[in-house]
Amino acid sequence: MVRQRVEGGTELQKNPYKKQTLAWATWLLARLAGWSGYKSHGPPGYITIKEGLDKFNQQFIVYAQVMEHKDVCKD
């Protein structure tokens, strides 16, 4: 899961927003782009969110291709 990979080990680096909301998804995308998640570092900008969305899309395309062809790789 994306959430499990981008959330940090401390409570301050956990997603503080209610699941399945726009704020929750935006936080995940920003973390994918490398945003620290600390409030003291300020909110992520639109470029950071766009970079996170691009990374998510790349990962989703790979996942979809693997799932589509998973029977080809069977031993």
All heavy atoms as a GROMACS GRO file, in nm:
protein
  610
    1MET      N    1   0.083  -0.119   0.000
    1MET     CA    2   0.000   0.000   0.000
    1MET      C    3   0.087   0.125   0.000
    1MET      O    4   0.191   0.129   0.064
    1MET     CB    5  -0.086   0.001   0.126
    1MET     CG    6  -0.204  -0.089   0.121
    1MET     SD    7  -0.322   0.024   0.069
    1MET     CE    8  -0.467  -0.043   0.042
    2VAL      N    9   0.041   0.225  -0.069
    2VAL     CA   10   0.113   0.352  -0.075
    2VAL      C   11   0.121   0.414   0.064
    2VAL      O   12   0.226   0.462   0.106
    2VAL     CB   13   0.045   0.449  -0.173
    2VAL    CG1   14   0.109   0.586  -0.168
    2VAL    CG2   15   0.050   0.393  -0.314
    3ARG      N   16   0.013   0.416   0.137
    3ARG     CA   17   0.008   0.480   0.268
    3ARG      C   18   0.114   0.422   0.361
    3ARG      O   19   0.183   0.494   0.431
    3ARG     CB   20  -0.130   0.464   0.331
    3ARG     CG   21  -0.142   0.531   0.468
    3ARG     CD   22  -0.276   0.505   0.533
    3ARG     NE   23  -0.312   0.366   0.543
    3ARG     CZ   24  -0.269   0.285   0.641
    3ARG    NH1   25  -0.189   0.329   0.734
    3ARG    NH2   26  -0.306   0.159   0.644
    4GLN      N   27   0.129   0.292   0.362
    4GLN     CA   28   0.224   0.227   0.451
    4GLN      C   29   0.368   0.262   0.416
    4GLN      O   30   0.454   0.268   0.503
    4GLN     CB   31   0.205   0.076   0.448
    4GLN     CG   32   0.070   0.035   0.505
    4GLN     CD   33   0.033  -0.107   0.467
    4GLN    OE1   34   0.084  -0.161   0.370
    4GLN    NE2   35  -0.057  -0.166   0.543
    5ARG      N   36   0.395   0.288   0.288
    5ARG     CA   37   0.531   0.322   0.246
    5ARG      C   38   0.566   0.467   0.274
    5ARG      O   39   0.682   0.498   0.298
    5ARG     CB   40   0.549   0.295   0.098
    5ARG     CG   41   0.560   0.147   0.067
    5ARG     CD   42   0.589   0.124  -0.078
    5ARG     NE   43   0.486   0.193  -0.156
    5ARG     CZ   44   0.506   0.244  -0.275
    5ARG    NH1   45   0.621   0.236  -0.334
    5ARG    NH2   46   0.409   0.304  -0.340
    6VAL      N   47   0.469   0.558   0.270
    6VAL     CA   48   0.502   0.699   0.284
    6VAL      C   49   0.486   0.753   0.425
    6VAL      O   50   0.541   0.859   0.457
    6VAL     CB   51   0.420   0.787   0.186
    6VAL    CG1   52   0.452   0.750   0.043
    6VAL    CG2   53   0.272   0.781   0.213
    7GLU      N   54   0.412   0.684   0.510
    7GLU     CA   55   0.402   0.730   0.648
    7GLU      C   56   0.532   0.700   0.720
    7GLU      O   57   0.591   0.594   0.704
    7GLU     CB   58   0.284   0.663   0.721
    7GLU     CG   59   0.151   0.722   0.682
    7GLU     CD   60   0.038   0.671   0.770
    7GLU    OE1   61   0.052   0.565   0.831
    7GLU    OE2   62  -0.065   0.739   0.774
    8GLY      N   63   0.576   0.797   0.800
    8GLY     CA   64   0.700   0.781   0.874
    8GLY      C   65   0.682   0.697   0.999
    8GLY      O   66   0.571   0.653   1.032
    9GLY      N   67   0.788   0.680   1.070
    9GLY     CA   68   0.786   0.598   1.191
    9GLY      C   69   0.735   0.671   1.314
    9GLY      O   70   0.702   0.608   1.413
   10THR      N   71   0.730   0.803   1.308
   10THR     CA   72   0.684   0.879   1.424
   10THR      C   73   0.539   0.921   1.407
   10THR      O   74   0.486   0.925   1.296
   10THR     CB   75   0.769   1.006   1.445
   10THR    OG1   76   0.745   1.096   1.336
   10THR    CG2   77   0.916   0.973   1.453
   11GLU      N   78   0.476   0.954   1.518
   11GLU     CA   79   0.336   0.998   1.514
   11GLU      C   80   0.320   1.126   1.433
   11GLU      O   81   0.218   1.148   1.369
   11GLU     CB   82   0.283   1.017   1.656
   11GLU     CG   83   0.132   1.026   1.665
   11GLU     CD   84   0.058   0.904   1.612
   11GLU    OE1   85   0.108   0.791   1.630
   11GLU    OE2   86  -0.048   0.922   1.551
   12LEU      N   87   0.422   1.212   1.435
   12LEU     CA   88   0.416   1.338   1.360
   12LEU      C   89   0.419   1.315   1.209
   12LEU      O   90   0.380   1.403   1.132
   12LEU     CB   91   0.532   1.429   1.400
   12LEU     CG   92   0.525   1.487   1.540
   12LEU    CD1   93   0.653   1.565   1.571
   12LEU    CD2   94   0.404   1.577   1.556
   13GLN      N   95   0.465   1.199   1.165
   13GLN     CA   96   0.471   1.170   1.022
   13GLN      C   97   0.359   1.076   0.976
   13GLN      O   98   0.368   1.018   0.869
   13GLN     CB   99   0.607   1.112   0.984
   13GLN     CG  100   0.717   1.215   0.990
   13GLN     CD  101   0.849   1.160   0.940
   13GLN    OE1  102   0.882   1.044   0.962
   13GLN    NE2  103   0.924   1.241   0.871
   14LYS      N  104   0.256   1.064   1.054
   14LYS     CA  105   0.138   0.987   1.014
   14LYS      C  106   0.038   1.083   0.949
   14LYS      O  107   0.032   1.201   0.983
   14LYS     CB  108   0.072   0.921   1.136
   14LYS     CG  109   0.164   0.827   1.211
   14LYS     CD  110   0.168   0.693   1.147
   14LYS     CE  111   0.248   0.598   1.234
   14LYS     NZ  112   0.332   0.511   1.162
   15ASN      N  113  -0.039   1.033   0.857
   15ASN     CA  114  -0.138   1.116   0.790
   15ASN      C  115  -0.246   1.158   0.890
   15ASN      O  116  -0.317   1.074   0.944
   15ASN     CB  117  -0.202   1.037   0.674
   15ASN     CG  118  -0.280   1.124   0.580
   15ASN    OD1  119  -0.331   1.229   0.617
   15ASN    ND2  120  -0.293   1.079   0.457
   16PRO      N  121  -0.260   1.289   0.916
   16PRO     CA  122  -0.353   1.335   1.019
   16PRO      C  123  -0.497   1.349   0.971
   16PRO      O  124  -0.585   1.380   1.050
   16PRO     CB  125  -0.296   1.473   1.057
   16PRO     CG  126  -0.236   1.522   0.930
   16PRO     CD  127  -0.179   1.399   0.863
   17TYR      N  128  -0.522   1.326   0.844
   17TYR     CA  129  -0.654   1.353   0.788
   17TYR      C  130  -0.742   1.228   0.784
   17TYR      O  131  -0.692   1.116   0.782
   17TYR     CB  132  -0.640   1.411   0.647
   17TYR     CG  133  -0.562   1.540   0.648
   17TYR    CD1  134  -0.429   1.544   0.606
   17TYR    CD2  135  -0.620   1.657   0.694
   17TYR    CE1  136  -0.357   1.661   0.609
   17TYR    CE2  137  -0.548   1.775   0.697
   17TYR     CZ  138  -0.417   1.776   0.655
   17TYR     OH  139  -0.345   1.893   0.660
   18LYS      N  140  -0.871   1.250   0.781
   18LYS     CA  141  -0.969   1.142   0.774
   18LYS      C  142  -0.952   1.067   0.642
   18LYS      O  143  -0.937   1.130   0.536
   18LYS     CB  144  -1.110   1.200   0.786
   18LYS     CG  145  -1.218   1.096   0.788
   18LYS     CD  146  -1.355   1.160   0.803
   18LYS     CE  147  -1.462   1.053   0.793
   18LYS     NZ  148  -1.595   1.112   0.796
   19LYS      N  149  -0.952   0.935   0.650
   19LYS     CA  150  -0.933   0.853   0.530
   19LYS      C  151  -1.040   0.882   0.425
   19LYS      O  152  -1.154   0.914   0.457
   19LYS     CB  153  -0.936   0.704   0.565
   19LYS     CG  154  -0.816   0.659   0.641
   19LYS     CD  155  -0.821   0.510   0.667
   19LYS     CE  156  -0.700   0.467   0.747
   19LYS     NZ  157  -0.702   0.325   0.778
   20GLN      N  158  -0.997   0.866   0.300
   20GLN     CA  159  -1.083   0.882   0.183
   20GLN      C  160  -1.131   1.025   0.162
   20GLN      O  161  -1.236   1.047   0.102
   20GLN     CB  162  -1.203   0.786   0.190
   20GLN     CG  163  -1.169   0.641   0.220
   20GLN     CD  164  -1.076   0.579   0.116
   20GLN    OE1  165  -1.091   0.602  -0.002
   20GLN    NE2  166  -0.979   0.502   0.161
   21THR      N  167  -1.056   1.123   0.210
   21THR     CA  168  -1.088   1.263   0.185
   21THR      C  169  -0.983   1.322   0.091
   21THR      O  170  -0.876   1.264   0.072
   21THR     CB  171  -1.092   1.345   0.315
   21THR    OG1  172  -0.962   1.345   0.373
   21THR    CG2  173  -1.195   1.290   0.412
   22LEU      N  174  -1.013   1.438   0.035
   22LEU     CA  175  -0.919   1.503  -0.054
   22LEU      C  176  -0.790   1.542   0.020
   22LEU      O  177  -0.680   1.526  -0.033
   22LEU     CB  178  -0.983   1.626  -0.118
   22LEU     CG  179  -0.900   1.701  -0.221
   22LEU    CD1  180  -0.860   1.610  -0.336
   22LEU    CD2  181  -0.979   1.820  -0.274
   23ALA      N  182  -0.803   1.589   0.142
   23ALA     CA  183  -0.685   1.626   0.221
   23ALA      C  184  -0.598   1.504   0.247
   23ALA      O  185  -0.474   1.512   0.241
   23ALA     CB  186  -0.728   1.691   0.352
   24TRP      N  187  -0.658   1.391   0.276
   24TRP     CA  188  -0.586   1.266   0.300
   24TRP      C  189  -0.507   1.225   0.175
   24TRP      O  190  -0.388   1.192   0.184
   24TRP     CB  191  -0.687   1.159   0.339
   24TRP     CG  192  -0.635   1.022   0.361
   24TRP    CD1  193  -0.571   0.974   0.470
   24TRP    CD2  194  -0.644   0.912   0.268
   24TRP    NE1  195  -0.540   0.841   0.453
   24TRP    CE2  196  -0.583   0.801   0.330
   24TRP    CE3  197  -0.697   0.897   0.141
   24TRP    CZ2  198  -0.575   0.676   0.268
   24TRP    CZ3  199  -0.689   0.774   0.079
   24TRP    CH2  200  -0.627   0.665   0.143
   25ALA      N  201  -0.573   1.229   0.059
   25ALA     CA  202  -0.507   1.190  -0.066
   25ALA      C  203  -0.397   1.288  -0.103
   25ALA      O  204  -0.290   1.247  -0.149
   25ALA     CB  205  -0.611   1.182  -0.178
   26THR      N  206  -0.420   1.416  -0.081
   26THR     CA  207  -0.319   1.518  -0.110
   26THR      C  208  -0.196   1.498  -0.024
   26THR      O  209  -0.082   1.509  -0.071
   26THR     CB  210  -0.377   1.659  -0.089
   26THR    OG1  211  -0.492   1.674  -0.173
   26THR    CG2  212  -0.276   1.766  -0.122
   27TRP      N  213  -0.215   1.465   0.103
   27TRP     CA  214  -0.104   1.439   0.194
   27TRP      C  215  -0.021   1.322   0.142
   27TRP      O  216   0.102   1.326   0.140
   27TRP     CB  217  -0.158   1.410   0.334
   27TRP     CG  218  -0.055   1.401   0.441
   27TRP    CD1  219  -0.012   1.501   0.522
   27TRP    CD2  220   0.019   1.284   0.479
   27TRP    NE1  221   0.084   1.454   0.609
   27TRP    CE2  222   0.105   1.320   0.585
   27TRP    CE3  223   0.020   1.152   0.435
   27TRP    CZ2  224   0.191   1.231   0.646
   27TRP    CZ3  225   0.107   1.063   0.495
   27TRP    CH2  226   0.190   1.102   0.599
   28LEU      N  227  -0.088   1.215   0.097
   28LEU     CA  228  -0.016   1.097   0.045
   28LEU      C  229   0.064   1.133  -0.080
   28LEU      O  230   0.180   1.092  -0.094
   28LEU     CB  231  -0.114   0.985   0.012
   28LEU     CG  232  -0.179   0.914   0.129
   28LEU    CD1  233  -0.283   0.816   0.080
   28LEU    CD2  234  -0.076   0.843   0.213
   29LEU      N  235   0.004   1.209  -0.171
   29LEU     CA  236   0.075   1.247  -0.293
   29LEU      C  237   0.198   1.332  -0.261
   29LEU      O  238   0.304   1.314  -0.321
   29LEU     CB  239  -0.018   1.322  -0.388
   29LEU     CG  240  -0.133   1.242  -0.446
   29LEU    CD1  241  -0.224   1.331  -0.529
   29LEU    CD2  242  -0.082   1.126  -0.529
   30ALA      N  243   0.183   1.424  -0.167
   30ALA     CA  244   0.296   1.509  -0.130
   30ALA      C  245   0.409   1.425  -0.069
   30ALA      O  246   0.527   1.448  -0.098
   30ALA     CB  247   0.250   1.617  -0.032
   31ARG      N  248   0.374   1.327   0.013
   31ARG     CA  249   0.476   1.240   0.072
   31ARG      C  250   0.546   1.157  -0.036
   31ARG      O  251   0.666   1.134  -0.029
   31ARG     CB  252   0.414   1.148   0.177
   31ARG     CG  253   0.374   1.219   0.304
   31ARG     CD  254   0.492   1.261   0.387
   31ARG     NE  255   0.553   1.141   0.442
   31ARG     CZ  256   0.678   1.134   0.487
   31ARG    NH1  257   0.754   1.238   0.484
   31ARG    NH2  258   0.724   1.022   0.535
   32LEU      N  259   0.472   1.111  -0.137
   32LEU     CA  260   0.534   1.037  -0.247
   32LEU      C  261   0.640   1.121  -0.317
   32LEU      O  262   0.739   1.069  -0.367
   32LEU     CB  263   0.429   0.994  -0.350
   32LEU     CG  264   0.358   0.863  -0.326
   32LEU    CD1  265   0.248   0.843  -0.429
   32LEU    CD2  266   0.454   0.747  -0.330
   33ALA      N  267   0.616   1.252  -0.322
   33ALA     CA  268   0.709   1.343  -0.389
   33ALA      C  269   0.827   1.382  -0.301
   33ALA      O  270   0.917   1.452  -0.345
   33ALA     CB  271   0.635   1.468  -0.434
   34GLY      N  272   0.826   1.339  -0.176
   34GLY     CA  273   0.939   1.367  -0.089
   34GLY      C  274   0.916   1.475   0.015
   34GLY      O  275   1.008   1.512   0.087
   35TRP      N  276   0.795   1.528   0.024
   35TRP     CA  277   0.763   1.628   0.126
   35TRP      C  278   0.777   1.563   0.263
   35TRP      O  279   0.738   1.448   0.283
   35TRP     CB  280   0.621   1.679   0.102
   35TRP     CG  281   0.568   1.775   0.203
   35TRP    CD1  282   0.615   1.900   0.229
   35TRP    CD2  283   0.457   1.755   0.290
   35TRP    NE1  284   0.539   1.959   0.326
   35TRP    CE2  285   0.440   1.871   0.366
   35TRP    CE3  286   0.370   1.649   0.311
   35TRP    CZ2  287   0.341   1.886   0.461
   35TRP    CZ3  288   0.270   1.663   0.405
   35TRP    CH2  289   0.256   1.780   0.479
   36SER      N  290   0.830   1.638   0.360
   36SER     CA  291   0.863   1.580   0.490
   36SER      C  292   0.741   1.544   0.574
   36SER      O  293   0.745   1.451   0.654
   36SER     CB  294   0.950   1.677   0.570
   36SER     OG  295   0.875   1.790   0.609
   37GLY      N  296   0.634   1.618   0.561
   37GLY     CA  297   0.516   1.592   0.642
   37GLY      C  298   0.511   1.668   0.771
   37GLY      O  299   0.410   1.669   0.840
   38TYR      N  300   0.620   1.734   0.807
   38TYR     CA  301   0.622   1.812   0.931
   38TYR      C  302   0.554   1.946   0.908
   38TYR      O  303   0.582   2.014   0.808
   38TYR     CB  304   0.765   1.834   0.979
   38TYR     CG  305   0.831   1.710   1.032
   38TYR    CD1  306   0.941   1.655   0.968
   38TYR    CD2  307   0.785   1.649   1.148
   38TYR    CE1  308   1.002   1.541   1.018
   38TYR    CE2  309   0.845   1.534   1.198
   38TYR     CZ  310   0.954   1.482   1.132
   38TYR     OH  311   1.014   1.368   1.181
   39LYS      N  312   0.467   1.985   0.998
   39LYS     CA  313   0.398   2.112   0.986
   39LYS      C  314   0.495   2.230   0.989
   39LYS      O  315   0.471   2.332   0.926
   39LYS     CB  316   0.293   2.126   1.096
   39LYS     CG  317   0.177   2.032   1.076
   39LYS     CD  318   0.069   2.053   1.180
   39LYS     CE  319  -0.043   1.953   1.154
   39LYS     NZ  320  -0.156   1.976   1.241
   40SER      N  321   0.607   2.215   1.059
   40SER     CA  322   0.705   2.323   1.068
   40SER      C  323   0.771   2.352   0.933
   40SER      O  324   0.826   2.460   0.913
   40SER     CB  325   0.812   2.290   1.172
   40SER     OG  326   0.884   2.174   1.133
   41HIS      N  327   0.765   2.258   0.840
   41HIS     CA  328   0.822   2.278   0.706
   41HIS      C  329   0.723   2.340   0.610
   41HIS      O  330   0.756   2.360   0.493
   41HIS     CB  331   0.875   2.146   0.651
   41HIS     CG  332   0.993   2.094   0.726
   41HIS    ND1  333   1.052   1.976   0.697
   41HIS    CD2  334   1.062   2.144   0.831
   41HIS    CE1  335   1.154   1.955   0.779
   41HIS    NE2  336   1.161   2.056   0.862
   42GLY      N  337   0.603   2.365   0.656
   42GLY     CA  338   0.501   2.428   0.570
   42GLY      C  339   0.426   2.326   0.486
   42GLY      O  340   0.467   2.211   0.474
   43PRO      N  341   0.317   2.371   0.428
   43PRO     CA  342   0.237   2.281   0.345
   43PRO      C  343   0.304   2.255   0.210
   43PRO      O  344   0.386   2.336   0.165
   43PRO     CB  345   0.106   2.357   0.327
   43PRO     CG  346   0.146   2.501   0.337
   43PRO     CD  347   0.258   2.504   0.438
   44PRO      N  348   0.271   2.144   0.146
   44PRO     CA  349   0.329   2.116   0.014
   44PRO      C  350   0.268   2.210  -0.089
   44PRO      O  351   0.152   2.250  -0.078
   44PRO     CB  352   0.289   1.971  -0.012
   44PRO     CG  353   0.164   1.953   0.066
   44PRO     CD  354   0.180   2.038   0.189
   45GLY      N  355   0.345   2.243  -0.188
   45GLY     CA  356   0.296   2.327  -0.297
   45GLY      C  357   0.237   2.244  -0.409
   45GLY      O  358   0.243   2.121  -0.409
   46TYR      N  359   0.182   2.314  -0.506
   46TYR     CA  360   0.117   2.242  -0.617
   46TYR      C  361   0.216   2.164  -0.701
   46TYR      O  362   0.182   2.059  -0.757
   46TYR     CB  363   0.034   2.339  -0.702
   46TYR     CG  364   0.114   2.442  -0.778
   46TYR    CD1  365   0.158   2.418  -0.908
   46TYR    CD2  366   0.146   2.564  -0.720
   46TYR    CE1  367   0.231   2.511  -0.977
   46TYR    CE2  368   0.219   2.658  -0.789
   46TYR     CZ  369   0.261   2.632  -0.918
   46TYR     OH  370   0.333   2.724  -0.987
   47ILE      N  371   0.341   2.210  -0.710
   47ILE     CA  372   0.441   2.135  -0.787
   47ILE      C  373   0.474   2.003  -0.717
   47ILE      O  374   0.484   1.898  -0.782
   47ILE     CB  375   0.568   2.220  -0.809
   47ILE    CG1  376   0.534   2.339  -0.898
   47ILE    CG2  377   0.681   2.137  -0.868
   47ILE    CD1  378   0.646   2.440  -0.914
   48THR      N  379   0.486   2.006  -0.586
   48THR     CA  380   0.512   1.884  -0.509
   48THR      C  381   0.397   1.785  -0.526
   48THR      O  382   0.420   1.666  -0.547
   48THR     CB  383   0.530   1.919  -0.360
   48THR    OG1  384   0.639   2.010  -0.348
   48THR    CG2  385   0.559   1.794  -0.278
   49ILE      N  386   0.274   1.835  -0.519
   49ILE     CA  387   0.158   1.747  -0.534
   49ILE      C  388   0.154   1.687  -0.675
   49ILE      O  389   0.126   1.569  -0.692
   49ILE     CB  390   0.029   1.824  -0.500
   49ILE    CG1  391   0.033   1.863  -0.352
   49ILE    CG2  392  -0.094   1.741  -0.532
   49ILE    CD1  393  -0.073   1.963  -0.311
   50LYS      N  394   0.188   1.768  -0.776
   50LYS     CA  395   0.191   1.718  -0.914
   50LYS      C  396   0.298   1.610  -0.930
   50LYS      O  397   0.276   1.508  -0.996
   50LYS     CB  398   0.218   1.835  -1.010
   50LYS     CG  399   0.247   1.798  -1.153
   50LYS     CD  400   0.126   1.748  -1.226
   50LYS     CE  401   0.145   1.741  -1.375
   50LYS     NZ  402   0.216   1.626  -1.424
   51GLU      N  403   0.414   1.631  -0.869
   51GLU     CA  404   0.520   1.530  -0.876
   51GLU      C  405   0.476   1.400  -0.809
   51GLU      O  406   0.504   1.291  -0.858
   51GLU     CB  407   0.649   1.583  -0.812
   51GLU     CG  408   0.716   1.691  -0.893
   51GLU     CD  409   0.833   1.755  -0.820
   51GLU    OE1  410   0.859   1.720  -0.702
   51GLU    OE2  411   0.899   1.841  -0.881
   52GLY      N  412   0.407   1.412  -0.696
   52GLY     CA  413   0.354   1.293  -0.629
   52GLY      C  414   0.251   1.221  -0.713
   52GLY      O  415   0.249   1.098  -0.719
   53LEU      N  416   0.165   1.297  -0.780
   53LEU     CA  417   0.064   1.237  -0.867
   53LEU      C  418   0.131   1.165  -0.984
   53LEU      O  419   0.090   1.054  -1.021
   53LEU     CB  420  -0.033   1.344  -0.918
   53LEU     CG  421  -0.145   1.295  -1.007
   53LEU    CD1  422  -0.233   1.194  -0.934
   53LEU    CD2  423  -0.229   1.413  -1.055
   54ASP      N  424   0.235   1.225  -1.040
   54ASP     CA  425   0.309   1.159  -1.148
   54ASP      C  426   0.371   1.028  -1.101
   54ASP      O  427   0.363   0.926  -1.171
   54ASP     CB  428   0.418   1.251  -1.202
   54ASP     CG  429   0.363   1.370  -1.279
   54ASP    OD1  430   0.244   1.368  -1.318
   54ASP    OD2  431   0.440   1.468  -1.297
   55LYS      N  432   0.431   1.027  -0.983
   55LYS     CA  433   0.490   0.904  -0.929
   55LYS      C  434   0.383   0.798  -0.904
   55LYS      O  435   0.401   0.680  -0.934
   55LYS     CB  436   0.566   0.931  -0.800
   55LYS     CG  437   0.698   0.999  -0.823
   55LYS     CD  438   0.776   1.013  -0.695
   55LYS     CE  439   0.910   1.079  -0.723
   55LYS     NZ  440   0.995   1.084  -0.605
   56PHE      N  441   0.268   0.841  -0.850
   56PHE     CA  442   0.160   0.747  -0.826
   56PHE      C  443   0.111   0.687  -0.958
   56PHE      O  444   0.090   0.565  -0.967
   56PHE     CB  445   0.043   0.816  -0.755
   56PHE     CG  446  -0.075   0.726  -0.735
   56PHE    CD1  447  -0.077   0.635  -0.630
   56PHE    CD2  448  -0.182   0.729  -0.822
   56PHE    CE1  449  -0.184   0.549  -0.613
   56PHE    CE2  450  -0.290   0.645  -0.806
   56PHE     CZ  451  -0.291   0.554  -0.701
   57ASN      N  452   0.093   0.769  -1.059
   57ASN     CA  453   0.048   0.719  -1.190
   57ASN      C  454   0.146   0.620  -1.248
   57ASN      O  455   0.106   0.518  -1.305
   57ASN     CB  456   0.024   0.836  -1.286
   57ASN     CG  457  -0.102   0.911  -1.255
   57ASN    OD1  458  -0.196   0.857  -1.198
   57ASN    ND2  459  -0.106   1.037  -1.292
   58GLN      N  460   0.276   0.647  -1.236
   58GLN     CA  461   0.377   0.554  -1.287
   58GLN      C  462   0.368   0.420  -1.215
   58GLN      O  463   0.373   0.314  -1.278
   58GLN     CB  464   0.517   0.612  -1.269
   58GLN     CG  465   0.546   0.730  -1.357
   58GLN     CD  466   0.675   0.801  -1.319
   58GLN    OE1  467   0.738   0.769  -1.218
   58GLN    NE2  468   0.714   0.899  -1.398
   59GLN      N  469   0.353   0.424  -1.084
   59GLN     CA  470   0.343   0.301  -1.006
   59GLN      C  471   0.215   0.225  -1.040
   59GLN      O  472   0.215   0.102  -1.048
   59GLN     CB  473   0.349   0.332  -0.858
   59GLN     CG  474   0.483   0.383  -0.813
   59GLN     CD  475   0.485   0.429  -0.669
   59GLN    OE1  476   0.388   0.413  -0.595
   59GLN    NE2  477   0.595   0.488  -0.627
   60PHE      N  478   0.106   0.298  -1.063
   60PHE     CA  479  -0.020   0.233  -1.095
   60PHE      C  480  -0.013   0.164  -1.232
   60PHE      O  481  -0.065   0.054  -1.249
   60PHE     CB  482  -0.136   0.333  -1.094
   60PHE     CG  483  -0.267   0.270  -1.125
   60PHE    CD1  484  -0.335   0.198  -1.029
   60PHE    CD2  485  -0.322   0.281  -1.252
   60PHE    CE1  486  -0.454   0.137  -1.057
   60PHE    CE2  487  -0.442   0.221  -1.282
   60PHE     CZ  488  -0.510   0.149  -1.184
   61ILE      N  489   0.052   0.228  -1.328
   61ILE     CA  490   0.066   0.168  -1.461
   61ILE      C  491   0.143   0.037  -1.452
   61ILE      O  492   0.104  -0.064  -1.512
   61ILE     CB  493   0.134   0.267  -1.558
   61ILE    CG1  494   0.037   0.381  -1.592
   61ILE    CG2  495   0.180   0.197  -1.685
   61ILE    CD1  496   0.100   0.497  -1.665
   62VAL      N  497   0.251   0.036  -1.377
   62VAL     CA  498   0.330  -0.087  -1.360
   62VAL      C  499   0.245  -0.194  -1.292
   62VAL      O  500   0.243  -0.310  -1.336
   62VAL     CB  501   0.459  -0.060  -1.280
   62VAL    CG1  502   0.528  -0.190  -1.242
   62VAL    CG2  503   0.552   0.030  -1.360
   63TYR      N  504   0.175  -0.156  -1.186
   63TYR     CA  505   0.089  -0.250  -1.115
   63TYR      C  506  -0.017  -0.309  -1.209
   63TYR      O  507  -0.039  -0.430  -1.211
   63TYR     CB  508   0.022  -0.181  -0.997
   63TYR     CG  509  -0.081  -0.266  -0.928
   63TYR    CD1  510  -0.044  -0.367  -0.840
   63TYR    CD2  511  -0.218  -0.247  -0.953
   63TYR    CE1  512  -0.139  -0.446  -0.778
   63TYR    CE2  513  -0.313  -0.326  -0.891
   63TYR     CZ  514  -0.274  -0.425  -0.804
   63TYR     OH  515  -0.367  -0.504  -0.743
   64ALA      N  516  -0.082  -0.225  -1.288
   64ALA     CA  517  -0.186  -0.271  -1.380
   64ALA      C  518  -0.129  -0.368  -1.483
   64ALA      O  519  -0.192  -0.469  -1.516
   64ALA     CB  520  -0.253  -0.152  -1.448
   65GLN      N  521  -0.009  -0.338  -1.533
   65GLN     CA  522   0.053  -0.426  -1.631
   65GLN      C  523   0.090  -0.561  -1.570
   65GLN      O  524   0.073  -0.666  -1.632
   65GLN     CB  525   0.176  -0.360  -1.693
   65GLN     CG  526   0.140  -0.245  -1.783
   65GLN     CD  527   0.262  -0.172  -1.835
   65GLN    OE1  528   0.373  -0.187  -1.784
   65GLN    NE2  529   0.240  -0.090  -1.937
   66VAL      N  530   0.141  -0.559  -1.449
   66VAL     CA  531   0.176  -0.684  -1.381
   66VAL      C  532   0.051  -0.768  -1.358
   66VAL      O  533   0.049  -0.889  -1.383
   66VAL     CB  534   0.249  -0.656  -1.248
   66VAL    CG1  535   0.257  -0.781  -1.162
   66VAL    CG2  536   0.387  -0.600  -1.274
   67MET      N  537  -0.057  -0.705  -1.314
   67MET     CA  538  -0.180  -0.778  -1.288
   67MET      C  539  -0.241  -0.832  -1.417
   67MET      O  540  -0.299  -0.940  -1.418
   67MET     CB  541  -0.281  -0.688  -1.216
   67MET     CG  542  -0.237  -0.648  -1.076
   67MET     SD  543  -0.189  -0.787  -0.971
   67MET     CE  544  -0.345  -0.863  -0.943
   68GLU      N  545  -0.225  -0.759  -1.526
   68GLU     CA  546  -0.280  -0.803  -1.653
   68GLU      C  547  -0.204  -0.924  -1.708
   68GLU      O  548  -0.262  -1.010  -1.772
   68GLU     CB  549  -0.271  -0.687  -1.753
   68GLU     CG  550  -0.331  -0.719  -1.888
   68GLU     CD  551  -0.326  -0.599  -1.982
   68GLU    OE1  552  -0.329  -0.486  -1.933
   68GLU    OE2  553  -0.317  -0.623  -2.104
   69HIS      N  554  -0.075  -0.933  -1.677
   69HIS     CA  555   0.008  -1.039  -1.733
   69HIS      C  556   0.063  -1.134  -1.629
   69HIS      O  557   0.161  -1.204  -1.652
   69HIS     CB  558   0.125  -0.978  -1.812
   69HIS     CG  559   0.081  -0.890  -1.925
   69HIS    ND1  560   0.021  -0.940  -2.038
   69HIS    CD2  561   0.084  -0.755  -1.939
   69HIS    CE1  562  -0.008  -0.839  -2.119
   69HIS    NE2  563   0.029  -0.726  -2.060
   70LYS      N  564   0.001  -1.140  -1.512
   70LYS     CA  565   0.055  -1.222  -1.404
   70LYS      C  566   0.054  -1.371  -1.438
   70LYS      O  567   0.139  -1.446  -1.391
   70LYS     CB  568  -0.017  -1.197  -1.274
   70LYS     CG  569  -0.162  -1.237  -1.272
   70LYS     CD  570  -0.226  -1.203  -1.139
   70LYS     CE  571  -0.372  -1.240  -1.142
   70LYS     NZ  572  -0.437  -1.205  -1.018
   71ASP      N  573  -0.037  -1.417  -1.522
   71ASP     CA  574  -0.041  -1.558  -1.558
   71ASP      C  575   0.075  -1.597  -1.650
   71ASP      O  576   0.114  -1.712  -1.656
   71ASP     CB  577  -0.174  -1.593  -1.624
   71ASP     CG  578  -0.202  -1.509  -1.749
   71ASP    OD1  579  -0.168  -1.389  -1.747
   71ASP    OD2  580  -0.256  -1.564  -1.845
   72VAL      N  581   0.136  -1.502  -1.718
   72VAL     CA  582   0.249  -1.528  -1.808
   72VAL      C  583   0.373  -1.566  -1.728
   72VAL      O  584   0.455  -1.646  -1.774
   72VAL     CB  585   0.278  -1.403  -1.895
   72VAL    CG1  586   0.401  -1.424  -1.981
   72VAL    CG2  587   0.158  -1.371  -1.981
   73CYS      N  588   0.386  -1.515  -1.607
   73CYS     CA  589   0.507  -1.536  -1.526
   73CYS      C  590   0.501  -1.660  -1.438
   73CYS      O  591   0.592  -1.683  -1.360
   73CYS     CB  592   0.531  -1.412  -1.438
   73CYS     SG  593   0.561  -1.265  -1.535
   74LYS      N  594   0.396  -1.738  -1.448
   74LYS     CA  595   0.384  -1.857  -1.364
   74LYS      C  596   0.488  -1.961  -1.407
   74LYS      O  597   0.521  -1.977  -1.522
   74LYS     CB  598   0.244  -1.918  -1.373
   74LYS     CG  599   0.140  -1.835  -1.304
   74LYS     CD  600   0.008  -1.903  -1.308
   74LYS     CE  601  -0.096  -1.821  -1.234
   74LYS     NZ  602  -0.228  -1.881  -1.239
   75ASP      N  603   0.541  -2.032  -1.308
   75ASP     CA  604   0.640  -2.139  -1.336
   75ASP      C  605   0.574  -2.265  -1.382
   75ASP      O  606   0.473  -2.307  -1.344
   75ASP     CB  607   0.723  -2.166  -1.211
   75ASP     CG  608   0.814  -2.047  -1.181
   75ASP    OD1  609   0.855  -1.979  -1.275
   75ASP    OD2  610   0.843  -2.028  -1.063
   0.00000   0.00000   0.00000
